[in-house]
Amino acid sequence: MKDKAFARSVHREDIVAGAAELGVPLEEHVETCIRAMQGIAEELALKGI
């Protein structure tokens, strides 16, 4: 999230707010999202990344 070139169009505030709404630490929220995306990587055209 520190690298502004990565996912340039993503509003970091939205990610932080989403974690807060769920009542989970930001790091846990990001890990959960990554694991979920890994589970459907082929459908998201992320296979092998």
Buried (B, 14 or more C-beta within 10 A) or exposed (E): EEEEEEEEEEEEEEBEEEBEEEEBEBEEBBEEEEEEEEEEEEEEEEEEE
